[in-house]
């Protein structure tokens, strides 16, 4: 009986420990947030650097924002090849809007 109670206590404590762990934020999230803030305060060149760092860490929204920058010329020179590169990368990372934009940019929009 004691053995059974000890086993139950161990299982319950292990469950409690695993439930209290905070999930780490995705890699690249902070860089993306910094980039969005830079855009809001009118510093698109700084934003592009942050988005590039975010994308290099595998954060889809960072890659998507780089695609937008190369599409619009905000913070960088317009570049259709780079636009396609970053929309495609964001798409591969699961960003649905980038998949749509990547597909349409190949058609010549």
Phi and psi in radians as a Rosetta constraint file:
Dihedral C 1 N 2 CA 2 C 2 CIRCULARHARMONIC -1.049 0.35
Dihedral N 2 CA 2 C 2 N 3 CIRCULARHARMONIC -0.736 0.35
Dihedral C 2 N 3 CA 3 C 3 CIRCULARHARMONIC -1.041 0.35
Dihedral N 3 CA 3 C 3 N 4 CIRCULARHARMONIC -0.756 0.35
Dihedral C 3 N 4 CA 4 C 4 CIRCULARHARMONIC -1.102 0.35
Dihedral N 4 CA 4 C 4 N 5 CIRCULARHARMONIC -0.751 0.35
Dihedral C 4 N 5 CA 5 C 5 CIRCULARHARMONIC -1.127 0.35
Dihedral N 5 CA 5 C 5 N 6 CIRCULARHARMONIC -0.695 0.35
Dihedral C 5 N 6 CA 6 C 6 CIRCULARHARMONIC -1.116 0.35
Dihedral N 6 CA 6 C 6 N 7 CIRCULARHARMONIC -0.760 0.35
Dihedral C 6 N 7 CA 7 C 7 CIRCULARHARMONIC -1.073 0.35
Dihedral N 7 CA 7 C 7 N 8 CIRCULARHARMONIC -0.770 0.35
Dihedral C 7 N 8 CA 8 C 8 CIRCULARHARMONIC -1.100 0.35
Dihedral N 8 CA 8 C 8 N 9 CIRCULARHARMONIC -0.746 0.35
Dihedral C 8 N 9 CA 9 C 9 CIRCULARHARMONIC -1.089 0.35
Dihedral N 9 CA 9 C 9 N 10 CIRCULARHARMONIC -0.723 0.35
Dihedral C 9 N 10 CA 10 C 10 CIRCULARHARMONIC -1.124 0.35
Dihedral N 10 CA 10 C 10 N 11 CIRCULARHARMONIC -0.788 0.35
Dihedral C 10 N 11 CA 11 C 11 CIRCULARHARMONIC -1.100 0.35
Dihedral N 11 CA 11 C 11 N 12 CIRCULARHARMONIC -0.789 0.35
Dihedral C 11 N 12 CA 12 C 12 CIRCULARHARMONIC -1.120 0.35
Dihedral N 12 CA 12 C 12 N 13 CIRCULARHARMONIC -0.695 0.35
Dihedral C 12 N 13 CA 13 C 13 CIRCULARHARMONIC -1.202 0.35
Dihedral N 13 CA 13 C 13 N 14 CIRCULARHARMONIC -0.641 0.35
Dihedral C 13 N 14 CA 14 C 14 CIRCULARHARMONIC -1.142 0.35
Dihedral N 14 CA 14 C 14 N 15 CIRCULARHARMONIC -0.685 0.35
Dihedral C 14 N 15 CA 15 C 15 CIRCULARHARMONIC -1.139 0.35
Dihedral N 15 CA 15 C 15 N 16 CIRCULARHARMONIC -0.727 0.35
Dihedral C 15 N 16 CA 16 C 16 CIRCULARHARMONIC -1.105 0.35
Dihedral N 16 CA 16 C 16 N 17 CIRCULARHARMONIC -0.755 0.35
Dihedral C 16 N 17 CA 17 C 17 CIRCULARHARMONIC -1.090 0.35
Dihedral N 17 CA 17 C 17 N 18 CIRCULARHARMONIC -0.795 0.35
Dihedral C 17 N 18 CA 18 C 18 CIRCULARHARMONIC -1.203 0.35
Dihedral N 18 CA 18 C 18 N 19 CIRCULARHARMONIC -0.504 0.35
Dihedral C 18 N 19 CA 19 C 19 CIRCULARHARMONIC -1.315 0.35
Dihedral N 19 CA 19 C 19 N 20 CIRCULARHARMONIC -0.433 0.35
Dihedral C 19 N 20 CA 20 C 20 CIRCULARHARMONIC -1.514 0.35
Dihedral N 20 CA 20 C 20 N 21 CIRCULARHARMONIC -0.122 0.35
Dihedral C 20 N 21 CA 21 C 21 CIRCULARHARMONIC -1.271 0.35
Dihedral N 21 CA 21 C 21 N 22 CIRCULARHARMONIC 2.314 0.35
Dihedral C 21 N 22 CA 22 C 22 CIRCULARHARMONIC -1.484 0.35
Dihedral N 22 CA 22 C 22 N 23 CIRCULARHARMONIC 2.417 0.35
Dihedral C 22 N 23 CA 23 C 23 CIRCULARHARMONIC -1.319 0.35
Dihedral N 23 CA 23 C 23 N 24 CIRCULARHARMONIC 2.307 0.35
Dihedral C 23 N 24 CA 24 C 24 CIRCULARHARMONIC -1.199 0.35
Dihedral N 24 CA 24 C 24 N 25 CIRCULARHARMONIC 2.495 0.35
Dihedral C 24 N 25 CA 25 C 25 CIRCULARHARMONIC -1.157 0.35
Dihedral N 25 CA 25 C 25 N 26 CIRCULARHARMONIC 2.670 0.35
Dihedral C 25 N 26 CA 26 C 26 CIRCULARHARMONIC -1.076 0.35
Dihedral N 26 CA 26 C 26 N 27 CIRCULARHARMONIC 2.567 0.35
Dihedral C 26 N 27 CA 27 C 27 CIRCULARHARMONIC -1.033 0.35
Dihedral N 27 CA 27 C 27 N 28 CIRCULARHARMONIC 2.338 0.35
Dihedral C 27 N 28 CA 28 C 28 CIRCULARHARMONIC 1.620 0.35
Dihedral N 28 CA 28 C 28 N 29 CIRCULARHARMONIC -0.148 0.35
Dihedral C 28 N 29 CA 29 C 29 CIRCULARHARMONIC -1.099 0.35
Dihedral N 29 CA 29 C 29 N 30 CIRCULARHARMONIC -0.801 0.35
Dihedral C 29 N 30 CA 30 C 30 CIRCULARHARMONIC -1.117 0.35
Dihedral N 30 CA 30 C 30 N 31 CIRCULARHARMONIC -0.672 0.35
Dihedral C 30 N 31 CA 31 C 31 CIRCULARHARMONIC -1.138 0.35
Dihedral N 31 CA 31 C 31 N 32 CIRCULARHARMONIC -0.713 0.35
Dihedral C 31 N 32 CA 32 C 32 CIRCULARHARMONIC -1.095 0.35
Dihedral N 32 CA 32 C 32 N 33 CIRCULARHARMONIC -0.783 0.35
Dihedral C 32 N 33 CA 33 C 33 CIRCULARHARMONIC -1.041 0.35
Dihedral N 33 CA 33 C 33 N 34 CIRCULARHARMONIC -0.736 0.35
Dihedral C 33 N 34 CA 34 C 34 CIRCULARHARMONIC -1.096 0.35
Dihedral N 34 CA 34 C 34 N 35 CIRCULARHARMONIC -0.683 0.35
Dihedral C 34 N 35 CA 35 C 35 CIRCULARHARMONIC -1.125 0.35
Dihedral N 35 CA 35 C 35 N 36 CIRCULARHARMONIC -0.735 0.35
Dihedral C 35 N 36 CA 36 C 36 CIRCULARHARMONIC -1.124 0.35
Dihedral N 36 CA 36 C 36 N 37 CIRCULARHARMONIC -0.687 0.35
Dihedral C 36 N 37 CA 37 C 37 CIRCULARHARMONIC -1.128 0.35
Dihedral N 37 CA 37 C 37 N 38 CIRCULARHARMONIC -0.730 0.35
Dihedral C 37 N 38 CA 38 C 38 CIRCULARHARMONIC -1.067 0.35
Dihedral N 38 CA 38 C 38 N 39 CIRCULARHARMONIC -0.677 0.35
Dihedral C 38 N 39 CA 39 C 39 CIRCULARHARMONIC -1.104 0.35
Dihedral N 39 CA 39 C 39 N 40 CIRCULARHARMONIC -0.737 0.35
Dihedral C 39 N 40 CA 40 C 40 CIRCULARHARMONIC -1.110 0.35
Dihedral N 40 CA 40 C 40 N 41 CIRCULARHARMONIC -0.554 0.35
Dihedral C 40 N 41 CA 41 C 41 CIRCULARHARMONIC -1.687 0.35
Dihedral N 41 CA 41 C 41 N 42 CIRCULARHARMONIC 0.191 0.35
Dihedral C 41 N 42 CA 42 C 42 CIRCULARHARMONIC 1.395 0.35
Dihedral N 42 CA 42 C 42 N 43 CIRCULARHARMONIC 0.546 0.35
Dihedral C 42 N 43 CA 43 C 43 CIRCULARHARMONIC -2.117 0.35
Dihedral N 43 CA 43 C 43 N 44 CIRCULARHARMONIC 1.238 0.35
Dihedral C 43 N 44 CA 44 C 44 CIRCULARHARMONIC -1.119 0.35
Dihedral N 44 CA 44 C 44 N 45 CIRCULARHARMONIC -0.533 0.35
Dihedral C 44 N 45 CA 45 C 45 CIRCULARHARMONIC -1.130 0.35
Dihedral N 45 CA 45 C 45 N 46 CIRCULARHARMONIC -0.705 0.35
Dihedral C 45 N 46 CA 46 C 46 CIRCULARHARMONIC -1.148 0.35
Dihedral N 46 CA 46 C 46 N 47 CIRCULARHARMONIC -0.681 0.35
Dihedral C 46 N 47 CA 47 C 47 CIRCULARHARMONIC -1.050 0.35
Dihedral N 47 CA 47 C 47 N 48 CIRCULARHARMONIC -0.758 0.35
Dihedral C 47 N 48 CA 48 C 48 CIRCULARHARMONIC -1.041 0.35
Dihedral N 48 CA 48 C 48 N 49 CIRCULARHARMONIC -0.739 0.35
Dihedral C 48 N 49 CA 49 C 49 CIRCULARHARMONIC -1.071 0.35
Dihedral N 49 CA 49 C 49 N 50 CIRCULARHARMONIC -0.737 0.35
Dihedral C 49 N 50 CA 50 C 50 CIRCULARHARMONIC -1.147 0.35
Dihedral N 50 CA 50 C 50 N 51 CIRCULARHARMONIC -0.743 0.35
Dihedral C 50 N 51 CA 51 C 51 CIRCULARHARMONIC -1.128 0.35
Dihedral N 51 CA 51 C 51 N 52 CIRCULARHARMONIC -0.644 0.35
Dihedral C 51 N 52 CA 52 C 52 CIRCULARHARMONIC -1.108 0.35
Dihedral N 52 CA 52 C 52 N 53 CIRCULARHARMONIC -0.776 0.35
Dihedral C 52 N 53 CA 53 C 53 CIRCULARHARMONIC -1.069 0.35
Dihedral N 53 CA 53 C 53 N 54 CIRCULARHARMONIC -0.751 0.35
Dihedral C 53 N 54 CA 54 C 54 CIRCULARHARMONIC -1.078 0.35
Dihedral N 54 CA 54 C 54 N 55 CIRCULARHARMONIC -0.805 0.35
Dihedral C 54 N 55 CA 55 C 55 CIRCULARHARMONIC -1.112 0.35
Dihedral N 55 CA 55 C 55 N 56 CIRCULARHARMONIC -0.731 0.35
Dihedral C 55 N 56 CA 56 C 56 CIRCULARHARMONIC -1.087 0.35
Dihedral N 56 CA 56 C 56 N 57 CIRCULARHARMONIC -0.403 0.35
Dihedral C 56 N 57 CA 57 C 57 CIRCULARHARMONIC -1.537 0.35
Dihedral N 57 CA 57 C 57 N 58 CIRCULARHARMONIC -0.006 0.35
Dihedral C 57 N 58 CA 58 C 58 CIRCULARHARMONIC 1.557 0.35
Dihedral N 58 CA 58 C 58 N 59 CIRCULARHARMONIC 0.383 0.35
Dihedral C 58 N 59 CA 59 C 59 CIRCULARHARMONIC -1.633 0.35
Dihedral N 59 CA 59 C 59 N 60 CIRCULARHARMONIC 1.997 0.35
Dihedral C 59 N 60 CA 60 C 60 CIRCULARHARMONIC -1.000 0.35
Dihedral N 60 CA 60 C 60 N 61 CIRCULARHARMONIC -0.710 0.35
Dihedral C 60 N 61 CA 61 C 61 CIRCULARHARMONIC -1.128 0.35
Dihedral N 61 CA 61 C 61 N 62 CIRCULARHARMONIC -0.547 0.35
Dihedral C 61 N 62 CA 62 C 62 CIRCULARHARMONIC -1.149 0.35
Dihedral N 62 CA 62 C 62 N 63 CIRCULARHARMONIC -0.750 0.35
Dihedral C 62 N 63 CA 63 C 63 CIRCULARHARMONIC -1.132 0.35
Dihedral N 63 CA 63 C 63 N 64 CIRCULARHARMONIC -0.720 0.35
Dihedral C 63 N 64 CA 64 C 64 CIRCULARHARMONIC -1.057 0.35
Dihedral N 64 CA 64 C 64 N 65 CIRCULARHARMONIC -0.784 0.35
Dihedral C 64 N 65 CA 65 C 65 CIRCULARHARMONIC -1.118 0.35
Dihedral N 65 CA 65 C 65 N 66 CIRCULARHARMONIC -0.597 0.35
Dihedral C 65 N 66 CA 66 C 66 CIRCULARHARMONIC -1.144 0.35
Dihedral N 66 CA 66 C 66 N 67 CIRCULARHARMONIC -0.711 0.35
Dihedral C 66 N 67 CA 67 C 67 CIRCULARHARMONIC -1.018 0.35
Dihedral N 67 CA 67 C 67 N 68 CIRCULARHARMONIC -0.770 0.35
Dihedral C 67 N 68 CA 68 C 68 CIRCULARHARMONIC -1.087 0.35
Dihedral N 68 CA 68 C 68 N 69 CIRCULARHARMONIC -0.757 0.35
Dihedral C 68 N 69 CA 69 C 69 CIRCULARHARMONIC -1.033 0.35
Dihedral N 69 CA 69 C 69 N 70 CIRCULARHARMONIC -0.807 0.35
Dihedral C 69 N 70 CA 70 C 70 CIRCULARHARMONIC -1.253 0.35
Dihedral N 70 CA 70 C 70 N 71 CIRCULARHARMONIC -0.414 0.35
Dihedral C 70 N 71 CA 71 C 71 CIRCULARHARMONIC -1.310 0.35
Dihedral N 71 CA 71 C 71 N 72 CIRCULARHARMONIC -0.708 0.35
Dihedral C 71 N 72 CA 72 C 72 CIRCULARHARMONIC -1.717 0.35
Dihedral N 72 CA 72 C 72 N 73 CIRCULARHARMONIC -0.321 0.35
Dihedral C 72 N 73 CA 73 C 73 CIRCULARHARMONIC 1.376 0.35
Dihedral N 73 CA 73 C 73 N 74 CIRCULARHARMONIC 0.369 0.35
Dihedral C 73 N 74 CA 74 C 74 CIRCULARHARMONIC -1.574 0.35
Dihedral N 74 CA 74 C 74 N 75 CIRCULARHARMONIC 1.758 0.35
Dihedral C 74 N 75 CA 75 C 75 CIRCULARHARMONIC 1.692 0.35
Dihedral N 75 CA 75 C 75 N 76 CIRCULARHARMONIC -0.265 0.35
Dihedral C 75 N 76 CA 76 C 76 CIRCULARHARMONIC -2.546 0.35
Dihedral N 76 CA 76 C 76 N 77 CIRCULARHARMONIC 2.894 0.35
Dihedral C 76 N 77 CA 77 C 77 CIRCULARHARMONIC -1.275 0.35
Dihedral N 77 CA 77 C 77 N 78 CIRCULARHARMONIC 2.426 0.35
Dihedral C 77 N 78 CA 78 C 78 CIRCULARHARMONIC -0.964 0.35
Dihedral N 78 CA 78 C 78 N 79 CIRCULARHARMONIC 2.381 0.35
Dihedral C 78 N 79 CA 79 C 79 CIRCULARHARMONIC -2.680 0.35
Dihedral N 79 CA 79 C 79 N 80 CIRCULARHARMONIC 1.784 0.35
Dihedral C 79 N 80 CA 80 C 80 CIRCULARHARMONIC -1.026 0.35
Dihedral N 80 CA 80 C 80 N 81 CIRCULARHARMONIC -0.612 0.35
Dihedral C 80 N 81 CA 81 C 81 CIRCULARHARMONIC -1.182 0.35
Dihedral N 81 CA 81 C 81 N 82 CIRCULARHARMONIC -0.738 0.35
Dihedral C 81 N 82 CA 82 C 82 CIRCULARHARMONIC -1.219 0.35
Dihedral N 82 CA 82 C 82 N 83 CIRCULARHARMONIC -0.657 0.35
Dihedral C 82 N 83 CA 83 C 83 CIRCULARHARMONIC -0.969 0.35
Dihedral N 83 CA 83 C 83 N 84 CIRCULARHARMONIC -0.866 0.35
Dihedral C 83 N 84 CA 84 C 84 CIRCULARHARMONIC -1.098 0.35
Dihedral N 84 CA 84 C 84 N 85 CIRCULARHARMONIC -0.733 0.35
Dihedral C 84 N 85 CA 85 C 85 CIRCULARHARMONIC -0.995 0.35
Dihedral N 85 CA 85 C 85 N 86 CIRCULARHARMONIC -0.843 0.35
Dihedral C 85 N 86 CA 86 C 86 CIRCULARHARMONIC -1.365 0.35
Dihedral N 86 CA 86 C 86 N 87 CIRCULARHARMONIC -0.595 0.35
Dihedral C 86 N 87 CA 87 C 87 CIRCULARHARMONIC -1.118 0.35
Dihedral N 87 CA 87 C 87 N 88 CIRCULARHARMONIC -0.716 0.35
Dihedral C 87 N 88 CA 88 C 88 CIRCULARHARMONIC -1.121 0.35
Dihedral N 88 CA 88 C 88 N 89 CIRCULARHARMONIC -0.739 0.35
Dihedral C 88 N 89 CA 89 C 89 CIRCULARHARMONIC -1.126 0.35
Dihedral N 89 CA 89 C 89 N 90 CIRCULARHARMONIC -0.766 0.35
Dihedral C 89 N 90 CA 90 C 90 CIRCULARHARMONIC -1.083 0.35
Dihedral N 90 CA 90 C 90 N 91 CIRCULARHARMONIC -0.675 0.35
Dihedral C 90 N 91 CA 91 C 91 CIRCULARHARMONIC -1.071 0.35
Dihedral N 91 CA 91 C 91 N 92 CIRCULARHARMONIC -0.806 0.35
Dihedral C 91 N 92 CA 92 C 92 CIRCULARHARMONIC -1.083 0.35
Dihedral N 92 CA 92 C 92 N 93 CIRCULARHARMONIC -0.470 0.35
Dihedral C 92 N 93 CA 93 C 93 CIRCULARHARMONIC -1.520 0.35
Dihedral N 93 CA 93 C 93 N 94 CIRCULARHARMONIC 0.024 0.35
Dihedral C 93 N 94 CA 94 C 94 CIRCULARHARMONIC 1.797 0.35
Dihedral N 94 CA 94 C 94 N 95 CIRCULARHARMONIC 0.199 0.35
Dihedral C 94 N 95 CA 95 C 95 CIRCULARHARMONIC -1.515 0.35
Dihedral N 95 CA 95 C 95 N 96 CIRCULARHARMONIC 1.861 0.35
Dihedral C 95 N 96 CA 96 C 96 CIRCULARHARMONIC -1.113 0.35
Dihedral N 96 CA 96 C 96 N 97 CIRCULARHARMONIC -0.712 0.35
Dihedral C 96 N 97 CA 97 C 97 CIRCULARHARMONIC -1.084 0.35
Dihedral N 97 CA 97 C 97 N 98 CIRCULARHARMONIC -0.670 0.35
Dihedral C 97 N 98 CA 98 C 98 CIRCULARHARMONIC -1.135 0.35
Dihedral N 98 CA 98 C 98 N 99 CIRCULARHARMONIC -0.613 0.35
Dihedral C 98 N 99 CA 99 C 99 CIRCULARHARMONIC -1.069 0.35
Dihedral N 99 CA 99 C 99 N 100 CIRCULARHARMONIC -0.791 0.35
Dihedral C 99 N 100 CA 100 C 100 CIRCULARHARMONIC -1.075 0.35
Dihedral N 100 CA 100 C 100 N 101 CIRCULARHARMONIC -0.846 0.35
Dihedral C 100 N 101 CA 101 C 101 CIRCULARHARMONIC -1.164 0.35
Dihedral N 101 CA 101 C 101 N 102 CIRCULARHARMONIC -0.639 0.35
Dihedral C 101 N 102 CA 102 C 102 CIRCULARHARMONIC -1.115 0.35
Dihedral N 102 CA 102 C 102 N 103 CIRCULARHARMONIC -0.791 0.35
Dihedral C 102 N 103 CA 103 C 103 CIRCULARHARMONIC -1.098 0.35
Dihedral N 103 CA 103 C 103 N 104 CIRCULARHARMONIC -0.771 0.35
Dihedral C 103 N 104 CA 104 C 104 CIRCULARHARMONIC -1.278 0.35
Dihedral N 104 CA 104 C 104 N 105 CIRCULARHARMONIC -0.538 0.35
Dihedral C 104 N 105 CA 105 C 105 CIRCULARHARMONIC -1.252 0.35
Dihedral N 105 CA 105 C 105 N 106 CIRCULARHARMONIC -0.466 0.35
Dihedral C 105 N 106 CA 106 C 106 CIRCULARHARMONIC -1.242 0.35
Dihedral N 106 CA 106 C 106 N 107 CIRCULARHARMONIC -0.430 0.35
Dihedral C 106 N 107 CA 107 C 107 CIRCULARHARMONIC -1.425 0.35
Dihedral N 107 CA 107 C 107 N 108 CIRCULARHARMONIC -0.090 0.35
Dihedral C 107 N 108 CA 108 C 108 CIRCULARHARMONIC 1.662 0.35
Dihedral N 108 CA 108 C 108 N 109 CIRCULARHARMONIC 0.027 0.35
